[in-house]
Structure formats: C-alpha cells, structure tokens
Amino acid sequence: MIRPLTVRLDPDTSRLLRLYRGQSPVAVIGRAVRLLAGADGHLAPDGSIRTGRRVT
C-alpha cells in the first residue's frame, strides 16, 4: 500500500487550485500529474506506466 504523501504547494499553485472550486484538490492535482506524465511520455496510451529508458 502506498502511504499518503503530504505536499506543500507554492502560492501560485494554490491560486490555480482555486480555479477548480468544488473539486477535490487531490483529484485536481492527480489529473494534472497524469496529464504531465502522459505529455512527457511516461504513460502508455492505456494509462500504464512505461518502464525503461526512452530514446530521444
């Protein structure tokens, strides 16, 4: 089991979270990290984590 992680947000990120009022901050940050990981090529199209080195 993965233990919960406490993250301190900088003021700019806290302000951005206010754009998503009514949504769980955990859910918003989770979506953001998955989008970033996908854009960086760390996620396969099916959502699984890619392992190994990428050749660029």
N, CA, C and O atoms as a GROMACS GRO file, in nm:
protein
  224
    1MET      N    1   0.084  -0.118   0.000
    1MET     CA    2   0.000   0.000   0.000
    1MET      C    3   0.088   0.124   0.000
    1MET      O    4   0.188   0.130   0.072
    2ILE      N    5   0.052   0.221  -0.080
    2ILE     CA    6   0.127   0.346  -0.086
    2ILE      C    7   0.076   0.437   0.025
    2ILE      O    8  -0.044   0.461   0.037
    3ARG      N    9   0.169   0.487   0.105
    3ARG     CA   10   0.127   0.574   0.215
    3ARG      C   11   0.097   0.713   0.162
    3ARG      O   12   0.156   0.756   0.063
    4PRO      N   13   0.006   0.784   0.226
    4PRO     CA   14  -0.030   0.919   0.181
    4PRO      C   15   0.092   1.012   0.182
    4PRO      O   16   0.181   1.000   0.267
    5LEU      N   17   0.095   1.102   0.088
    5LEU     CA   18   0.205   1.196   0.074
    5LEU      C   19   0.155   1.336   0.106
    5LEU      O   20   0.051   1.378   0.056
    6THR      N   21   0.229   1.407   0.186
    6THR     CA   22   0.195   1.545   0.216
    6THR      C   23   0.280   1.634   0.126
    6THR      O   24   0.402   1.621   0.122
    7VAL      N   25   0.214   1.723   0.055
    7VAL     CA   26   0.285   1.812  -0.038
    7VAL      C   27   0.253   1.956  -0.001
    7VAL      O   28   0.137   1.991   0.018
    8ARG      N   29   0.355   2.037   0.009
    8ARG     CA   30   0.336   2.180   0.033
    8ARG      C   31   0.334   2.250  -0.102
    8ARG      O   32   0.425   2.234  -0.183
    9LEU      N   33   0.230   2.328  -0.125
    9LEU     CA   34   0.215   2.397  -0.252
    9LEU      C   35   0.268   2.538  -0.244
    9LEU      O   36   0.256   2.604  -0.141
   10ASP      N   37   0.326   2.584  -0.353
   10ASP     CA   38   0.369   2.722  -0.356
   10ASP      C   39   0.246   2.810  -0.377
   10ASP      O   40   0.141   2.760  -0.416
   11PRO      N   41   0.256   2.939  -0.352
   11PRO     CA   42   0.140   3.028  -0.363
   11PRO      C   43   0.074   3.027  -0.502
   11PRO      O   44  -0.048   3.034  -0.512
   12ASP      N   45   0.155   3.020  -0.608
   12ASP     CA   46   0.098   3.019  -0.743
   12ASP      C   47   0.012   2.896  -0.767
   12ASP      O   48  -0.096   2.906  -0.826
   13THR      N   49   0.058   2.780  -0.720
   13THR     CA   50  -0.020   2.657  -0.736
   13THR      C   51  -0.148   2.663  -0.654
   13THR      O   52  -0.253   2.618  -0.698
   14SER      N   53  -0.138   2.718  -0.534
   14SER     CA   54  -0.259   2.733  -0.451
   14SER      C   55  -0.362   2.820  -0.519
   14SER      O   56  -0.482   2.791  -0.515
   15ARG      N   57  -0.316   2.928  -0.583
   15ARG     CA   58  -0.409   3.015  -0.656
   15ARG      C   59  -0.474   2.941  -0.773
   15ARG      O   60  -0.593   2.957  -0.798
   16LEU      N   61  -0.396   2.860  -0.843
   16LEU     CA   62  -0.452   2.782  -0.954
   16LEU      C   63  -0.560   2.685  -0.907
   16LEU      O   64  -0.660   2.665  -0.975
   17LEU      N   65  -0.539   2.625  -0.791
   17LEU     CA   66  -0.638   2.530  -0.738
   17LEU      C   67  -0.773   2.597  -0.714
   17LEU      O   68  -0.876   2.530  -0.720
   18ARG      N   69  -0.772   2.726  -0.688
   18ARG     CA   70  -0.899   2.797  -0.666
   18ARG      C   71  -0.985   2.801  -0.792
   18ARG      O   72  -1.106   2.823  -0.784
   19LEU      N   73  -0.923   2.780  -0.908
   19LEU     CA   74  -0.999   2.774  -1.033
   19LEU      C   75  -1.088   2.650  -1.040
   19LEU      O   76  -1.180   2.644  -1.122
   20TYR      N   77  -1.061   2.553  -0.955
   20TYR     CA   78  -1.133   2.425  -0.955
   20TYR      C   79  -1.218   2.411  -0.828
   20TYR      O   80  -1.225   2.303  -0.770
   21ARG      N   81  -1.281   2.519  -0.788
   21ARG     CA   82  -1.366   2.516  -0.667
   21ARG      C   83  -1.471   2.405  -0.680
   21ARG      O   84  -1.525   2.380  -0.788
   22GLY      N   85  -1.497   2.340  -0.569
   22GLY     CA   86  -1.596   2.233  -0.568
   22GLY      C   87  -1.536   2.097  -0.603
   22GLY      O   88  -1.603   1.994  -0.589
   23GLN      N   89  -1.412   2.096  -0.648
   23GLN     CA   90  -1.344   1.970  -0.679
   23GLN      C   91  -1.238   1.943  -0.573
   23GLN      O   92  -1.180   2.036  -0.518
   24SER      N   93  -1.216   1.819  -0.547
   24SER     CA   94  -1.114   1.781  -0.450
   24SER      C   95  -0.976   1.823  -0.500
   24SER      O   96  -0.939   1.790  -0.613
   25PRO      N   97  -0.898   1.895  -0.419
   25PRO     CA   98  -0.762   1.930  -0.461
   25PRO      C   99  -0.678   1.806  -0.495
   25PRO      O  100  -0.595   1.810  -0.585
   26VAL      N  101  -0.701   1.698  -0.424
   26VAL     CA  102  -0.629   1.573  -0.452
   26VAL      C  103  -0.661   1.524  -0.593
   26VAL      O  104  -0.572   1.481  -0.666
   27ALA      N  105  -0.788   1.530  -0.631
   27ALA     CA  106  -0.828   1.486  -0.765
   27ALA      C  107  -0.771   1.577  -0.873
   27ALA      O  108  -0.726   1.530  -0.977
   28VAL      N  109  -0.774   1.708  -0.848
   28VAL     CA  110  -0.722   1.804  -0.946
   28VAL      C  111  -0.572   1.783  -0.966
   28VAL      O  112  -0.526   1.778  -1.080
   29ILE      N  113  -0.498   1.771  -0.858
   29ILE     CA  114  -0.353   1.751  -0.870
   29ILE      C  115  -0.323   1.615  -0.934
   29ILE      O  116  -0.229   1.603  -1.012
   30GLY      N  117  -0.402   1.514  -0.900
   30GLY     CA  118  -0.383   1.382  -0.961
   30GLY      C  119  -0.401   1.387  -1.112
   30GLY      O  120  -0.321   1.330  -1.186
   31ARG      N  121  -0.506   1.456  -1.158
   31ARG     CA  122  -0.528   1.470  -1.303
   31ARG      C  123  -0.412   1.544  -1.368
   31ARG      O  124  -0.366   1.507  -1.476
   32ALA      N  125  -0.365   1.648  -1.302
   32ALA     CA  126  -0.255   1.728  -1.356
   32ALA      C  127  -0.128   1.645  -1.371
   32ALA      O  128  -0.059   1.654  -1.473
   33VAL      N  129  -0.098   1.564  -1.272
   33VAL     CA  130   0.022   1.481  -1.278
   33VAL      C  131   0.010   1.376  -1.388
   33VAL      O  132   0.106   1.350  -1.460
   34ARG      N  133  -0.110   1.316  -1.403
   34ARG     CA  134  -0.129   1.218  -1.510
   34ARG      C  135  -0.117   1.283  -1.647
   34ARG      O  136  -0.059   1.224  -1.738
   35LEU      N  137  -0.171   1.405  -1.664
   35LEU     CA  138  -0.157   1.477  -1.791
   35LEU      C  139  -0.010   1.507  -1.820
   35LEU      O  140   0.036   1.488  -1.932
   36LEU      N  141   0.063   1.552  -1.720
   36LEU     CA  142   0.205   1.582  -1.737
   36LEU      C  143   0.284   1.456  -1.771
   36LEU      O  144   0.368   1.458  -1.861
   37ALA      N  145   0.257   1.347  -1.699
   37ALA     CA  146   0.328   1.221  -1.727
   37ALA      C  147   0.298   1.171  -1.868
   37ALA      O  148   0.387   1.119  -1.935
   38GLY      N  149   0.175   1.187  -1.912
   38GLY     CA  150   0.140   1.147  -2.049
   38GLY      C  151   0.212   1.233  -2.151
   38GLY      O  152   0.265   1.181  -2.249
   39ALA      N  153   0.214   1.362  -2.129
   39ALA     CA  154   0.281   1.453  -2.221
   39ALA      C  155   0.432   1.428  -2.225
   39ALA      O  156   0.495   1.446  -2.329
   40ASP      N  157   0.488   1.388  -2.114
   40ASP     CA  158   0.632   1.360  -2.107
   40ASP      C  159   0.667   1.220  -2.157
   40ASP      O  160   0.784   1.184  -2.164
   41GLY      N  161   0.565   1.140  -2.192
   41GLY     CA  162   0.590   1.007  -2.246
   41GLY      C  163   0.609   0.899  -2.141
   41GLY      O  164   0.657   0.790  -2.173
   42HIS      N  165   0.574   0.927  -2.015
   42HIS     CA  166   0.591   0.828  -1.909
   42HIS      C  167   0.471   0.733  -1.897
   42HIS      O  168   0.478   0.632  -1.826
   43LEU      N  169   0.362   0.765  -1.966
   43LEU     CA  170   0.244   0.678  -1.964
   43LEU      C  171   0.218   0.624  -2.104
   43LEU      O  172   0.230   0.696  -2.203
   44ALA      N  173   0.183   0.497  -2.110
   44ALA     CA  174   0.142   0.436  -2.235
   44ALA      C  175  -0.001   0.483  -2.265
   44ALA      O  176  -0.069   0.531  -2.175
   45PRO      N  177  -0.047   0.469  -2.390
   45PRO     CA  178  -0.183   0.511  -2.423
   45PRO      C  179  -0.291   0.448  -2.335
   45PRO      O  180  -0.397   0.507  -2.315
   46ASP      N  181  -0.265   0.328  -2.283
   46ASP     CA  182  -0.364   0.261  -2.198
   46ASP      C  183  -0.357   0.308  -2.052
   46ASP      O  184  -0.433   0.260  -1.968
   47GLY      N  185  -0.266   0.402  -2.022
   47GLY     CA  186  -0.255   0.456  -1.887
   47GLY      C  187  -0.153   0.386  -1.801
   47GLY      O  188  -0.131   0.427  -1.687
   48SER      N  189  -0.090   0.281  -1.851
   48SER     CA  190   0.009   0.210  -1.772
   48SER      C  191   0.141   0.288  -1.776
   48SER      O  192   0.170   0.360  -1.871
   49ILE      N  193   0.220   0.271  -1.672
   49ILE     CA  194   0.348   0.341  -1.661
   49ILE      C  195   0.450   0.271  -1.750
   49ILE      O  196   0.466   0.149  -1.745
   50ARG      N  197   0.517   0.350  -1.831
   50ARG     CA  198   0.623   0.295  -1.915
   50ARG      C  199   0.749   0.281  -1.832
   50ARG      O  200   0.785   0.370  -1.755
   51THR      N  201   0.815   0.169  -1.849
   51THR     CA  202   0.941   0.147  -1.780
   51THR      C  203   1.053   0.143  -1.882
   51THR      O  204   1.030   0.127  -2.002
   52GLY      N  205   1.173   0.157  -1.834
   52GLY     CA  206   1.288   0.155  -1.924
   52GLY      C  207   1.318   0.294  -1.975
   52GLY      O  208   1.246   0.390  -1.948
   53ARG      N  209   1.424   0.302  -2.049
   53ARG     CA  210   1.469   0.432  -2.100
   53ARG      C  211   1.407   0.460  -2.235
   53ARG      O  212   1.391   0.371  -2.318
   54ARG      N  213   1.374   0.585  -2.253
   54ARG     CA  214   1.324   0.632  -2.383
   54ARG      C  215   1.442   0.686  -2.462
   54ARG      O  216   1.528   0.756  -2.409
   55VAL      N  217   1.444   0.654  -2.588
   55VAL     CA  218   1.547   0.708  -2.675
   55VAL      C  219   1.487   0.828  -2.746
   55VAL      O  220   1.384   0.817  -2.812
   56THR      N  221   1.553   0.944  -2.732
   56THR     CA  222   1.503   1.065  -2.798
   56THR      C  223   1.599   1.115  -2.902
   56THR      O  224   1.572   1.216  -2.967
   0.00000   0.00000   0.00000
